[in-house]
Amino acid sequence: MQAYKSFSKSAFGLLVLGTLFLHSPAFSQEISQQAIIRKIKTKIDPKYPELARQYQLSGKVRVEVTVSPDGVVKKTRIVGGNALLAGAALEAVKQWKYEPGQKETVEITEIFFAAEK
């Protein structure tokens, strides 16, 4: 009887996980659609961090950007990338200006850093 209860709990857990993975979240679809709608009017390039330069570090940083209806960056958050590059990416993106929109949007952008050779 104990083995049956353990099997039932495991089967139920797998069923729940399977259901979660079958459906893609609407939030990520909304972000990708909004990212196409809002265009960047003023883009500031990030300053390559000195420590990253010393290590000849390359890579990308993914930033979630909340943009107000008037096109001003309201909030930023790192969602991926190297920590040595993240600060420079955030400082640059905070200065960007987007085209005005009807409502606040959330954009995902990628900042690429290349080591000088």
SVG drawing of the C-alpha trace seen along z (x, -y; Angstrom):
<svg xmlns="http://www.w3.org/2000/svg" viewBox="-2 -61 47 63">
<polyline fill="none" stroke="black" stroke-width="0.4" points="0.0,0.0 2.9,-2.4 4.5,-1.8 1.2,-2.6 0.9,-6.0 4.5,-6.9 3.8,-6.0 0.6,-8.1 2.4,-11.1 5.2,-10.8 2.7,-10.3 0.7,-13.3 3.9,-15.4 5.0,-14.4 1.5,-15.2 1.6,-18.7 5.1,-19.4 4.1,-18.1 1.1,-20.4 3.2,-23.4 5.7,-22.7 3.0,-22.1 1.8,-25.7 4.1,-28.5 3.5,-31.5 1.6,-34.4 4.0,-36.8 6.9,-35.9 4.7,-36.2 3.6,-39.6 7.2,-40.7 8.3,-39.6 5.3,-41.4 5.9,-44.6 9.6,-44.5 8.7,-44.8 6.3,-47.7 8.6,-50.0 11.6,-51.3 14.7,-52.9 15.0,-56.6 18.2,-57.3 20.7,-54.6 23.8,-55.0 26.6,-52.5 27.9,-51.0 31.5,-51.7 33.5,-48.5 34.6,-47.9 38.3,-48.0 38.4,-44.7 36.6,-43.0 39.1,-44.6 42.0,-43.2 40.5,-39.7 39.6,-40.2 36.0,-39.2 33.4,-39.1 29.7,-38.2 26.2,-39.5 24.0,-40.8 20.2,-40.5 18.3,-43.4 14.6,-43.7 13.6,-47.3 10.3,-48.8 9.4,-51.7 6.9,-54.4 4.3,-55.6 6.4,-58.7 9.4,-56.5 11.5,-57.0 13.2,-54.0 11.5,-53.5 13.2,-50.4 15.9,-47.9 16.8,-44.4 19.5,-42.0 18.1,-38.7 21.3,-37.1 24.9,-37.6 28.3,-38.1 28.4,-40.0 31.5,-42.0 29.6,-43.4 26.2,-43.8 26.8,-47.2 28.0,-48.8 25.0,-47.5 22.5,-48.8 24.1,-52.2 23.8,-52.5 20.2,-51.2 19.0,-53.6 19.8,-56.5 18.0,-55.1 14.8,-56.8 12.1,-54.8 9.3,-56.0 6.2,-57.0 3.5,-54.3 0.0,-54.0 1.0,-52.2 3.9,-51.1 5.8,-48.2 8.4,-45.7 11.2,-45.1 14.0,-42.6 17.3,-43.8 20.7,-42.3 23.9,-44.2 27.0,-42.7 30.5,-43.3 33.5,-42.3 37.1,-42.1 39.6,-44.2 42.4,-42.2"/>
</svg>
